[in-house]
Amino acid sequence: MRQIIAVVAIAGLAGCGVETATTAATVAAAKKQEIEQGRKTMEQTQQNIGKAMEQTQQGTDKADETVKY
């Protein structure tokens, strides 16, 4: 009888460990995806800033040319 109780208790505890590990893995996968999306957003933002800076420089160059003549 004691052995059956011990087996049931161990199986129950092992089940909790599996559930915890599965939950941790799911959370880790979600965080990884969130980080990857953040990196993509950062890269797009940097590209947009670069384009805006180029356009501003082109406008400044045109203004300089207009003033010179």
N, CA, C and O atoms as a Tripos MOL2 file, in Angstrom:
@<TRIPOS>MOLECULE
protein
  276   275    69     0     0
PROTEIN
NO_CHARGES

@<TRIPOS>ATOM
      1 N           0.8240   -1.1860    0.0000 N.3       1 MET1
      2 CA          0.0000    0.0000    0.0000 C.3       1 MET1
      3 C           0.8730    1.2570    0.0000 C.2       1 MET1
      4 O           0.6170    2.2150   -0.7290 O.2       1 MET1
      5 N           1.8910    1.2240    0.8240 N.am      2 ARG2
      6 CA          2.7930    2.3720    0.8850 C.3       2 ARG2
      7 C           3.4850    2.5910   -0.4600 C.2       2 ARG2
      8 O           3.7200    3.7260   -0.8740 O.2       2 ARG2
      9 N           3.8010    1.5010   -1.1230 N.am      3 GLN3
     10 CA          4.4620    1.6150   -2.4170 C.3       3 GLN3
     11 C           3.5400    2.2640   -3.4460 C.2       3 GLN3
     12 O           3.9880    3.0690   -4.2620 O.2       3 GLN3
     13 N           2.2730    1.9220   -3.4110 N.am      4 ILE4
     14 CA          1.3060    2.5050   -4.3540 C.3       4 ILE4
     15 C           1.1710    3.9960   -4.0970 C.2       4 ILE4
     16 O           1.1300    4.7830   -5.0430 O.2       4 ILE4
     17 N           1.1020    4.3900   -2.8590 N.am      5 ILE5
     18 CA          0.9970    5.8060   -2.5100 C.3       5 ILE5
     19 C           2.2490    6.5480   -2.9570 C.2       5 ILE5
     20 O           2.1670    7.6560   -3.4870 O.2       5 ILE5
     21 N           3.4110    5.9310   -2.7400 N.am      6 ALA6
     22 CA          4.6690    6.5480   -3.1430 C.3       6 ALA6
     23 C           4.7200    6.6970   -4.6610 C.2       6 ALA6
     24 O           5.1490    7.7370   -5.1590 O.2       6 ALA6
     25 N           4.2970    5.6900   -5.3970 N.am      7 VAL7
     26 CA          4.3000    5.7490   -6.8630 C.3       7 VAL7
     27 C           3.3560    6.8360   -7.3500 C.2       7 VAL7
     28 O           3.7050    7.5950   -8.2530 O.2       7 VAL7
     29 N           2.1730    6.9230   -6.7690 N.am      8 VAL8
     30 CA          1.2020    7.9500   -7.1640 C.3       8 VAL8
     31 C           1.7460    9.3430   -6.8500 C.2       8 VAL8
     32 O           1.6000   10.2590   -7.6600 O.2       8 VAL8
     33 N           2.3610    9.5100   -5.7050 N.am      9 ALA9
     34 CA          2.9290   10.8020   -5.3220 C.3       9 ALA9
     35 C           4.0590   11.2000   -6.2610 C.2       9 ALA9
     36 O           4.1300   12.3500   -6.6940 O.2       9 ALA9
     37 N           4.9260   10.2780   -6.5740 N.am     10 ILE10
     38 CA          6.0470   10.5670   -7.4810 C.3      10 ILE10
     39 C           5.5210   10.9050   -8.8740 C.2      10 ILE10
     40 O           6.0060   11.8410   -9.5090 O.2      10 ILE10
     41 N           4.5480   10.1580   -9.3430 N.am     11 ALA11
     42 CA          3.9740   10.4230  -10.6710 C.3      11 ALA11
     43 C           3.3240   11.8050  -10.7060 C.2      11 ALA11
     44 O           3.4390   12.5290  -11.6940 O.2      11 ALA11
     45 N           2.6500   12.1560   -9.6340 N.am     12 GLY12
     46 CA          2.0240   13.4890   -9.5630 C.3      12 GLY12
     47 C           3.0490   14.6030   -9.5890 C.2      12 GLY12
     48 O           2.8700   15.6090  -10.2750 O.2      12 GLY12
     49 N           4.1250   14.4220   -8.8380 N.am     13 LEU13
     50 CA          5.1870   15.4290   -8.8190 C.3      13 LEU13
     51 C           5.9060   15.4980  -10.1650 C.2      13 LEU13
     52 O           6.2680   16.5830  -10.6200 O.2      13 LEU13
     53 N           6.1080   14.3740  -10.7850 N.am     14 ALA14
     54 CA          6.7580   14.3540  -12.0960 C.3      14 ALA14
     55 C           5.8800   15.0720  -13.1150 C.2      14 ALA14
     56 O           6.3920   15.7910  -13.9740 O.2      14 ALA14
     57 N           4.5800   14.8870  -13.0300 N.am     15 GLY15
     58 CA          3.6530   15.5740  -13.9290 C.3      15 GLY15
     59 C           3.7330   17.0810  -13.7720 C.2      15 GLY15
     60 O           3.6700   17.8100  -14.7620 O.2      15 GLY15
     61 N           3.8690   17.5560  -12.5510 N.am     16 CYS16
     62 CA          3.9990   18.9960  -12.3180 C.3      16 CYS16
     63 C           5.2800   19.5240  -12.9490 C.2      16 CYS16
     64 O           5.2940   20.6180  -13.5140 O.2      16 CYS16
     65 N           6.3370   18.7600  -12.8540 N.am     17 GLY17
     66 CA          7.6090   19.1730  -13.4450 C.3      17 GLY17
     67 C           7.5200   19.2700  -14.9560 C.2      17 GLY17
     68 O           8.0740   20.1890  -15.5590 O.2      17 GLY17
     69 N           6.8260   18.3270  -15.5650 N.am     18 VAL18
     70 CA          6.6670   18.3480  -17.0210 C.3      18 VAL18
     71 C           5.8420   19.5580  -17.4350 C.2      18 VAL18
     72 O           6.1660   20.2360  -18.4100 O.2      18 VAL18
     73 N           4.7940   19.8200  -16.7040 N.am     19 GLU19
     74 CA          3.9380   20.9720  -17.0200 C.3      19 GLU19
     75 C           4.7110   22.2780  -16.8670 C.2      19 GLU19
     76 O           4.5790   23.1810  -17.6930 O.2      19 GLU19
     77 N           5.5020   22.3770  -15.8330 N.am     20 THR20
     78 CA          6.3130   23.5760  -15.6080 C.3      20 THR20
     79 C           7.3370   23.7530  -16.7240 C.2      20 THR20
     80 O           7.5420   24.8630  -17.2160 O.2      20 THR20
     81 N           7.9740   22.6640  -17.1180 N.am     21 ALA21
     82 CA          8.9640   22.7320  -18.1960 C.3      21 ALA21
     83 C           8.3050   23.1280  -19.5130 C.2      21 ALA21
     84 O           8.8700   23.9140  -20.2730 O.2      21 ALA21
     85 N           7.1280   22.5960  -19.7880 N.am     22 THR22
     86 CA          6.4080   22.9360  -21.0150 C.3      22 THR22
     87 C           6.0050   24.4020  -21.0180 C.2      22 THR22
     88 O           6.1220   25.0800  -22.0380 O.2      22 THR22
     89 N           5.5360   24.8850  -19.8920 N.am     23 THR23
     90 CA          5.1550   26.2980  -19.7800 C.3      23 THR23
     91 C           6.3730   27.1940  -19.9660 C.2      23 THR23
     92 O           6.2960   28.2120  -20.6530 O.2      23 THR23
     93 N           7.4740   26.8280  -19.3700 N.am     24 ALA24
     94 CA          8.7020   27.6210  -19.5080 C.3      24 ALA24
     95 C           9.1650   27.6490  -20.9550 C.2      24 ALA24
     96 O           9.6010   28.6880  -21.4510 O.2      24 ALA24
     97 N           9.0720   26.5170  -21.6300 N.am     25 ALA25
     98 CA          9.4870   26.4640  -23.0360 C.3      25 ALA25
     99 C           8.5740   27.3250  -23.9000 C.2      25 ALA25
    100 O           9.0440   27.9890  -24.8240 O.2      25 ALA25
    101 N           7.3000   27.3210  -23.6160 N.am     26 THR26
    102 CA          6.3420   28.1350  -24.3720 C.3      26 THR26
    103 C           6.6150   29.6140  -24.1580 C.2      26 THR26
    104 O           6.5960   30.3930  -25.1110 O.2      26 THR26
    105 N           6.8640   30.0010  -22.9360 N.am     27 VAL27
    106 CA          7.1710   31.3970  -22.6250 C.3      27 VAL27
    107 C           8.4750   31.8140  -23.2970 C.2      27 VAL27
    108 O           8.5720   32.9180  -23.8340 O.2      27 VAL27
    109 N           9.4590   30.9510  -23.2710 N.am     28 ALA28
    110 CA         10.7470   31.2580  -23.9050 C.3      28 ALA28
    111 C          10.5860   31.4390  -25.4130 C.2      28 ALA28
    112 O          11.1950   32.3350  -25.9960 O.2      28 ALA28
    113 N           9.7800   30.6050  -26.0410 N.am     29 ALA29
    114 CA          9.5490   30.7220  -27.4830 C.3      29 ALA29
    115 C           8.8330   32.0320  -27.8030 C.2      29 ALA29
    116 O           9.1540   32.6910  -28.7910 O.2      29 ALA29
    117 N           7.8740   32.4050  -26.9790 N.am     30 ALA30
    118 CA          7.1550   33.6630  -27.1910 C.3      30 ALA30
    119 C           8.0970   34.8560  -27.0260 C.2      30 ALA30
    120 O           8.0400   35.8060  -27.8070 O.2      30 ALA30
    121 N           8.9470   34.8080  -26.0310 N.am     31 LYS31
    122 CA          9.9150   35.8970  -25.8050 C.3      31 LYS31
    123 C          10.8970   35.9970  -26.9670 C.2      31 LYS31
    124 O          11.2440   37.0990  -27.3940 O.2      31 LYS31
    125 N          11.3420   34.8640  -27.4770 N.am     32 LYS32
    126 CA         12.2620   34.8520  -28.6080 C.3      32 LYS32
    127 C          11.6070   35.5160  -29.8240 C.2      32 LYS32
    128 O          12.2300   36.3220  -30.5150 O.2      32 LYS32
    129 N          10.3560   35.1690  -30.0680 N.am     33 GLN33
    130 CA          9.6330   35.7620  -31.1890 C.3      33 GLN33
    131 C           9.4590   37.2710  -30.9780 C.2      33 GLN33
    132 O           9.5670   38.0500  -31.9240 O.2      33 GLN33
    133 N           9.1940   37.6670  -29.7600 N.am     34 GLU34
    134 CA          9.0350   39.0870  -29.4400 C.3      34 GLU34
    135 C          10.3460   39.8480  -29.6850 C.2      34 GLU34
    136 O          10.3320   40.9610  -30.2120 O.2      34 GLU34
    137 N          11.4590   39.2510  -29.3050 N.am     35 ILE35
    138 CA         12.7690   39.8770  -29.5160 C.3      35 ILE35
    139 C          13.0710   39.9970  -31.0030 C.2      35 ILE35
    140 O          13.5610   41.0300  -31.4590 O.2      35 ILE35
    141 N          12.7800   38.9410  -31.7610 N.am     36 GLU36
    142 CA         13.0190   38.9780  -33.2100 C.3      36 GLU36
    143 C          12.1790   40.0650  -33.8740 C.2      36 GLU36
    144 O          12.6640   40.7800  -34.7510 O.2      36 GLU36
    145 N          10.9300   40.1880  -33.4580 N.am     37 GLN37
    146 CA         10.0600   41.2280  -34.0170 C.3      37 GLN37
    147 C          10.5890   42.6130  -33.6440 C.2      37 GLN37
    148 O          10.5420   43.5360  -34.4560 O.2      37 GLN37
    149 N          11.0870   42.7550  -32.4320 N.am     38 GLY38
    150 CA         11.6640   44.0240  -32.0080 C.3      38 GLY38
    151 C          12.8880   44.3890  -32.8330 C.2      38 GLY38
    152 O          13.0870   45.5550  -33.1750 O.2      38 GLY38
    153 N          13.7050   43.3970  -33.1530 N.am     39 ARG39
    154 CA         14.8840   43.6490  -33.9870 C.3      39 ARG39
    155 C          14.4810   44.1070  -35.3870 C.2      39 ARG39
    156 O          15.0780   45.0290  -35.9430 O.2      39 ARG39
    157 N          13.4580   43.4530  -35.9520 N.am     40 LYS40
    158 CA         12.9810   43.8400  -37.2820 C.3      40 LYS40
    159 C          12.4550   45.2740  -37.2620 C.2      40 LYS40
    160 O          12.7280   46.0580  -38.1710 O.2      40 LYS40
    161 N          11.7110   45.6010  -36.2330 N.am     41 THR41
    162 CA         11.1690   46.9540  -36.1100 C.3      41 THR41
    163 C          12.3020   47.9680  -35.9810 C.2      41 THR41
    164 O          12.2530   49.0390  -36.5860 O.2      41 THR41
    165 N          13.3180   47.6310  -35.1950 N.am     42 MET42
    166 CA         14.4590   48.5300  -35.0200 C.3      42 MET42
    167 C          15.1890   48.7360  -36.3470 C.2      42 MET42
    168 O          15.5620   49.8620  -36.6780 O.2      42 MET42
    169 N          15.3930   47.6640  -37.1050 N.am     43 GLU43
    170 CA         16.0680   47.7800  -38.3970 C.3      43 GLU43
    171 C          15.2640   48.6520  -39.3650 C.2      43 GLU43
    172 O          15.8310   49.4910  -40.0640 O.2      43 GLU43
    173 N          13.9570   48.4530  -39.4020 N.am     44 GLN44
    174 CA         13.1050   49.2650  -40.2730 C.3      44 GLN44
    175 C          13.1520   50.7350  -39.8630 C.2      44 GLN44
    176 O          13.1980   51.6220  -40.7150 O.2      44 GLN44
    177 N          13.1410   50.9820  -38.5810 N.am     45 THR45
    178 CA         13.2000   52.3520  -38.0860 C.3      45 THR45
    179 C          14.5310   52.9990  -38.4590 C.2      45 THR45
    180 O          14.5690   54.1600  -38.8650 O.2      45 THR45
    181 N          15.6100   52.2540  -38.3210 N.am     46 GLN46
    182 CA         16.9240   52.7870  -38.6900 C.3      46 GLN46
    183 C          16.9840   53.1020  -40.1830 C.2      46 GLN46
    184 O          17.5580   54.1160  -40.5810 O.2      46 GLN46
    185 N          16.3990   52.2440  -41.0030 N.am     47 GLN47
    186 CA         16.3660   52.4960  -42.4480 C.3      47 GLN47
    187 C          15.5530   53.7520  -42.7520 C.2      47 GLN47
    188 O          15.9540   54.5730  -43.5780 O.2      47 GLN47
    189 N          14.4160   53.8980  -42.0850 N.am     48 ASN48
    190 CA         13.5760   55.0780  -42.2990 C.3      48 ASN48
    191 C          14.2990   56.3570  -41.8730 C.2      48 ASN48
    192 O          14.1910   57.3880  -42.5370 O.2      48 ASN48
    193 N          15.0230   56.2850  -40.7830 N.am     49 ILE49
    194 CA         15.7860   57.4510  -40.3220 C.3      49 ILE49
    195 C          16.8760   57.7830  -41.3360 C.2      49 ILE49
    196 O          17.1050   58.9530  -41.6410 O.2      49 ILE49
    197 N          17.5490   56.7580  -41.8580 N.am     50 GLY50
    198 CA         18.5790   56.9790  -42.8620 C.3      50 GLY50
    199 C          18.0150   57.6400  -44.1070 C.2      50 GLY50
    200 O          18.6210   58.5630  -44.6510 O.2      50 GLY50
    201 N          16.8560   57.1720  -44.5640 N.am     51 LYS51
    202 CA         16.2120   57.7700  -45.7340 C.3      51 LYS51
    203 C          15.8280   59.2250  -45.4640 C.2      51 LYS51
    204 O          16.0120   60.0930  -46.3170 O.2      51 LYS51
    205 N          15.2970   59.4810  -44.2800 N.am     52 ALA52
    206 CA         14.9120   60.8480  -43.9230 C.3      52 ALA52
    207 C          16.1310   61.7620  -43.8840 C.2      52 ALA52
    208 O          16.0630   62.9130  -44.3160 O.2      52 ALA52
    209 N          17.2390   61.2530  -43.3680 N.am     53 MET53
    210 CA         18.4640   62.0540  -43.3070 C.3      53 MET53
    211 C          18.9780   62.3530  -44.7200 C.2      53 MET53
    212 O          19.4370   63.4620  -44.9930 O.2      53 MET53
    213 N          18.8990   61.3640  -45.6160 N.am     54 GLU54
    214 CA         19.3240   61.5730  -46.9980 C.3      54 GLU54
    215 C          18.4580   62.6440  -47.6710 C.2      54 GLU54
    216 O          18.9680   63.5250  -48.3630 O.2      54 GLU54
    217 N          17.1570   62.5550  -47.4590 N.am     55 GLN55
    218 CA         16.2490   63.5300  -48.0620 C.3      55 GLN55
    219 C          16.5170   64.9310  -47.5160 C.2      55 GLN55
    220 O          16.4870   65.9110  -48.2610 O.2      55 GLN55
    221 N          16.7770   65.0170  -46.2260 N.am     56 THR56
    222 CA         17.0790   66.3140  -45.6220 C.3      56 THR56
    223 C          18.3690   66.8790  -46.2090 C.2      56 THR56
    224 O          18.4530   68.0690  -46.5120 O.2      56 THR56
    225 N          19.3690   66.0190  -46.3650 N.am     57 GLN57
    226 CA         20.6390   66.4630  -46.9410 C.3      57 GLN57
    227 C          20.4430   66.9150  -48.3830 C.2      57 GLN57
    228 O          21.0240   67.9190  -48.7960 O.2      57 GLN57
    229 N          19.6410   66.1990  -49.1490 N.am     58 GLN58
    230 CA         19.3750   66.5830  -50.5380 C.3      58 GLN58
    231 C          18.6780   67.9420  -50.5940 C.2      58 GLN58
    232 O          18.9910   68.7740  -51.4450 O.2      58 GLN58
    233 N          17.7360   68.1560  -49.6860 N.am     59 GLY59
    234 CA         17.0510   69.4490  -49.6290 C.3      59 GLY59
    235 C          18.0110   70.5680  -49.2750 C.2      59 GLY59
    236 O          17.9380   71.6630  -49.8330 O.2      59 GLY59
    237 N          18.9070   70.2900  -48.3500 N.am     60 THR60
    238 CA         19.9040   71.2880  -47.9530 C.3      60 THR60
    239 C          20.8390   71.5870  -49.1140 C.2      60 THR60
    240 O          21.1810   72.7450  -49.3540 O.2      60 THR60
    241 N          21.2550   70.5530  -49.8370 N.am     61 ASP61
    242 CA         22.1340   70.7430  -50.9890 C.3      61 ASP61
    243 C          21.4490   71.5950  -52.0560 C.2      61 ASP61
    244 O          22.0730   72.4850  -52.6350 O.2      61 ASP61
    245 N          20.1820   71.3280  -52.3160 N.am     62 LYS62
    246 CA         19.4400   72.1050  -53.3180 C.3      62 LYS62
    247 C          19.3030   73.5620  -52.8740 C.2      62 LYS62
    248 O          19.4180   74.4830  -53.6820 O.2      62 LYS62
    249 N          19.0590   73.7520  -51.5910 N.am     63 ALA63
    250 CA         18.9380   75.1200  -51.0740 C.3      63 ALA63
    251 C          20.2660   75.8580  -51.1990 C.2      63 ALA63
    252 O          20.2970   77.0410  -51.5400 O.2      63 ALA63
    253 N          21.3570   75.1600  -50.9240 N.am     64 ASP64
    254 CA         22.6840   75.7540  -51.0600 C.3      64 ASP64
    255 C          22.9550   76.1550  -52.5160 C.2      64 ASP64
    256 O          23.4930   77.2310  -52.7770 O.2      64 ASP64
    257 N          22.5800   75.2860  -53.4600 N.am     65 GLU65
    258 CA         22.7750   75.5690  -54.8710 C.3      65 GLU65
    259 C          21.9470   76.7930  -55.3100 C.2      65 GLU65
    260 O          22.4050   77.6170  -56.1020 O.2      65 GLU65
    261 N          20.7590   76.8850  -54.7920 N.am     66 THR66
    262 CA         19.8820   78.0090  -55.1510 C.3      66 THR66
    263 C          20.4520   79.3080  -54.6330 C.2      66 THR66
    264 O          20.3930   80.3210  -55.3290 O.2      66 THR66
    265 N          20.9960   79.3110  -53.4460 N.am     67 VAL67
    266 CA         21.5620   80.5170  -52.8410 C.3      67 VAL67
    267 C          22.8320   80.9380  -53.5810 C.2      67 VAL67
    268 O          23.0800   82.1350  -53.7310 O.2      67 VAL67
    269 N          23.6360   79.9880  -54.0440 N.am     68 LYS68
    270 CA         24.8900   80.2940  -54.7260 C.3      68 LYS68
    271 C          24.6450   81.0060  -56.0480 C.2      68 LYS68
    272 O          25.4660   81.8310  -56.4470 O.2      68 LYS68
    273 N          23.5580   80.7230  -56.7360 N.am     69 TYR69
    274 CA         23.3220   81.2970  -58.0580 C.3      69 TYR69
    275 C          22.4110   82.4320  -57.9350 C.2      69 TYR69
    276 O          22.0760   83.0660  -58.9350 O.2      69 TYR69
@<TRIPOS>BOND
     1     1     2 1
     2     2     3 1
     3     3     4 2
     4     3     5 am
     5     5     6 1
     6     6     7 1
     7     7     8 2
     8     7     9 am
     9     9    10 1
    10    10    11 1
    11    11    12 2
    12    11    13 am
    13    13    14 1
    14    14    15 1
    15    15    16 2
    16    15    17 am
    17    17    18 1
    18    18    19 1
    19    19    20 2
    20    19    21 am
    21    21    22 1
    22    22    23 1
    23    23    24 2
    24    23    25 am
    25    25    26 1
    26    26    27 1
    27    27    28 2
    28    27    29 am
    29    29    30 1
    30    30    31 1
    31    31    32 2
    32    31    33 am
    33    33    34 1
    34    34    35 1
    35    35    36 2
    36    35    37 am
    37    37    38 1
    38    38    39 1
    39    39    40 2
    40    39    41 am
    41    41    42 1
    42    42    43 1
    43    43    44 2
    44    43    45 am
    45    45    46 1
    46    46    47 1
    47    47    48 2
    48    47    49 am
    49    49    50 1
    50    50    51 1
    51    51    52 2
    52    51    53 am
    53    53    54 1
    54    54    55 1
    55    55    56 2
    56    55    57 am
    57    57    58 1
    58    58    59 1
    59    59    60 2
    60    59    61 am
    61    61    62 1
    62    62    63 1
    63    63    64 2
    64    63    65 am
    65    65    66 1
    66    66    67 1
    67    67    68 2
    68    67    69 am
    69    69    70 1
    70    70    71 1
    71    71    72 2
    72    71    73 am
    73    73    74 1
    74    74    75 1
    75    75    76 2
    76    75    77 am
    77    77    78 1
    78    78    79 1
    79    79    80 2
    80    79    81 am
    81    81    82 1
    82    82    83 1
    83    83    84 2
    84    83    85 am
    85    85    86 1
    86    86    87 1
    87    87    88 2
    88    87    89 am
    89    89    90 1
    90    90    91 1
    91    91    92 2
    92    91    93 am
    93    93    94 1
    94    94    95 1
    95    95    96 2
    96    95    97 am
    97    97    98 1
    98    98    99 1
    99    99   100 2
   100    99   101 am
   101   101   102 1
   102   102   103 1
   103   103   104 2
   104   103   105 am
   105   105   106 1
   106   106   107 1
   107   107   108 2
   108   107   109 am
   109   109   110 1
   110   110   111 1
   111   111   112 2
   112   111   113 am
   113   113   114 1
   114   114   115 1
   115   115   116 2
   116   115   117 am
   117   117   118 1
   118   118   119 1
   119   119   120 2
   120   119   121 am
   121   121   122 1
   122   122   123 1
   123   123   124 2
   124   123   125 am
   125   125   126 1
   126   126   127 1
   127   127   128 2
   128   127   129 am
   129   129   130 1
   130   130   131 1
   131   131   132 2
   132   131   133 am
   133   133   134 1
   134   134   135 1
   135   135   136 2
   136   135   137 am
   137   137   138 1
   138   138   139 1
   139   139   140 2
   140   139   141 am
   141   141   142 1
   142   142   143 1
   143   143   144 2
   144   143   145 am
   145   145   146 1
   146   146   147 1
   147   147   148 2
   148   147   149 am
   149   149   150 1
   150   150   151 1
   151   151   152 2
   152   151   153 am
   153   153   154 1
   154   154   155 1
   155   155   156 2
   156   155   157 am
   157   157   158 1
   158   158   159 1
   159   159   160 2
   160   159   161 am
   161   161   162 1
   162   162   163 1
   163   163   164 2
   164   163   165 am
   165   165   166 1
   166   166   167 1
   167   167   168 2
   168   167   169 am
   169   169   170 1
   170   170   171 1
   171   171   172 2
   172   171   173 am
   173   173   174 1
   174   174   175 1
   175   175   176 2
   176   175   177 am
   177   177   178 1
   178   178   179 1
   179   179   180 2
   180   179   181 am
   181   181   182 1
   182   182   183 1
   183   183   184 2
   184   183   185 am
   185   185   186 1
   186   186   187 1
   187   187   188 2
   188   187   189 am
   189   189   190 1
   190   190   191 1
   191   191   192 2
   192   191   193 am
   193   193   194 1
   194   194   195 1
   195   195   196 2
   196   195   197 am
   197   197   198 1
   198   198   199 1
   199   199   200 2
   200   199   201 am
   201   201   202 1
   202   202   203 1
   203   203   204 2
   204   203   205 am
   205   205   206 1
   206   206   207 1
   207   207   208 2
   208   207   209 am
   209   209   210 1
   210   210   211 1
   211   211   212 2
   212   211   213 am
   213   213   214 1
   214   214   215 1
   215   215   216 2
   216   215   217 am
   217   217   218 1
   218   218   219 1
   219   219   220 2
   220   219   221 am
   221   221   222 1
   222   222   223 1
   223   223   224 2
   224   223   225 am
   225   225   226 1
   226   226   227 1
   227   227   228 2
   228   227   229 am
   229   229   230 1
   230   230   231 1
   231   231   232 2
   232   231   233 am
   233   233   234 1
   234   234   235 1
   235   235   236 2
   236   235   237 am
   237   237   238 1
   238   238   239 1
   239   239   240 2
   240   239   241 am
   241   241   242 1
   242   242   243 1
   243   243   244 2
   244   243   245 am
   245   245   246 1
   246   246   247 1
   247   247   248 2
   248   247   249 am
   249   249   250 1
   250   250   251 1
   251   251   252 2
   252   251   253 am
   253   253   254 1
   254   254   255 1
   255   255   256 2
   256   255   257 am
   257   257   258 1
   258   258   259 1
   259   259   260 2
   260   259   261 am
   261   261   262 1
   262   262   263 1
   263   263   264 2
   264   263   265 am
   265   265   266 1
   266   266   267 1
   267   267   268 2
   268   267   269 am
   269   269   270 1
   270   270   271 1
   271   271   272 2
   272   271   273 am
   273   273   274 1
   274   274   275 1
   275   275   276 2
@<TRIPOS>SUBSTRUCTURE
     1 MET1         2 RESIDUE 1 A MET
     2 ARG2         6 RESIDUE 1 A ARG
     3 GLN3        10 RESIDUE 1 A GLN
     4 ILE4        14 RESIDUE 1 A ILE
     5 ILE5        18 RESIDUE 1 A ILE
     6 ALA6        22 RESIDUE 1 A ALA
     7 VAL7        26 RESIDUE 1 A VAL
     8 VAL8        30 RESIDUE 1 A VAL
     9 ALA9        34 RESIDUE 1 A ALA
    10 ILE10       38 RESIDUE 1 A ILE
    11 ALA11       42 RESIDUE 1 A ALA
    12 GLY12       46 RESIDUE 1 A GLY
    13 LEU13       50 RESIDUE 1 A LEU
    14 ALA14       54 RESIDUE 1 A ALA
    15 GLY15       58 RESIDUE 1 A GLY
    16 CYS16       62 RESIDUE 1 A CYS
    17 GLY17       66 RESIDUE 1 A GLY
    18 VAL18       70 RESIDUE 1 A VAL
    19 GLU19       74 RESIDUE 1 A GLU
    20 THR20       78 RESIDUE 1 A THR
    21 ALA21       82 RESIDUE 1 A ALA
    22 THR22       86 RESIDUE 1 A THR
    23 THR23       90 RESIDUE 1 A THR
    24 ALA24       94 RESIDUE 1 A ALA
    25 ALA25       98 RESIDUE 1 A ALA
    26 THR26      102 RESIDUE 1 A THR
    27 VAL27      106 RESIDUE 1 A VAL
    28 ALA28      110 RESIDUE 1 A ALA
    29 ALA29      114 RESIDUE 1 A ALA
    30 ALA30      118 RESIDUE 1 A ALA
    31 LYS31      122 RESIDUE 1 A LYS
    32 LYS32      126 RESIDUE 1 A LYS
    33 GLN33      130 RESIDUE 1 A GLN
    34 GLU34      134 RESIDUE 1 A GLU
    35 ILE35      138 RESIDUE 1 A ILE
    36 GLU36      142 RESIDUE 1 A GLU
    37 GLN37      146 RESIDUE 1 A GLN
    38 GLY38      150 RESIDUE 1 A GLY
    39 ARG39      154 RESIDUE 1 A ARG
    40 LYS40      158 RESIDUE 1 A LYS
    41 THR41      162 RESIDUE 1 A THR
    42 MET42      166 RESIDUE 1 A MET
    43 GLU43      170 RESIDUE 1 A GLU
    44 GLN44      174 RESIDUE 1 A GLN
    45 THR45      178 RESIDUE 1 A THR
    46 GLN46      182 RESIDUE 1 A GLN
    47 GLN47      186 RESIDUE 1 A GLN
    48 ASN48      190 RESIDUE 1 A ASN
    49 ILE49      194 RESIDUE 1 A ILE
    50 GLY50      198 RESIDUE 1 A GLY
    51 LYS51      202 RESIDUE 1 A LYS
    52 ALA52      206 RESIDUE 1 A ALA
    53 MET53      210 RESIDUE 1 A MET
    54 GLU54      214 RESIDUE 1 A GLU
    55 GLN55      218 RESIDUE 1 A GLN
    56 THR56      222 RESIDUE 1 A THR
    57 GLN57      226 RESIDUE 1 A GLN
    58 GLN58      230 RESIDUE 1 A GLN
    59 GLY59      234 RESIDUE 1 A GLY
    60 THR60      238 RESIDUE 1 A THR
    61 ASP61      242 RESIDUE 1 A ASP
    62 LYS62      246 RESIDUE 1 A LYS
    63 ALA63      250 RESIDUE 1 A ALA
    64 ASP64      254 RESIDUE 1 A ASP
    65 GLU65      258 RESIDUE 1 A GLU
    66 THR66      262 RESIDUE 1 A THR
    67 VAL67      266 RESIDUE 1 A VAL
    68 LYS68      270 RESIDUE 1 A LYS
    69 TYR69      274 RESIDUE 1 A TYR
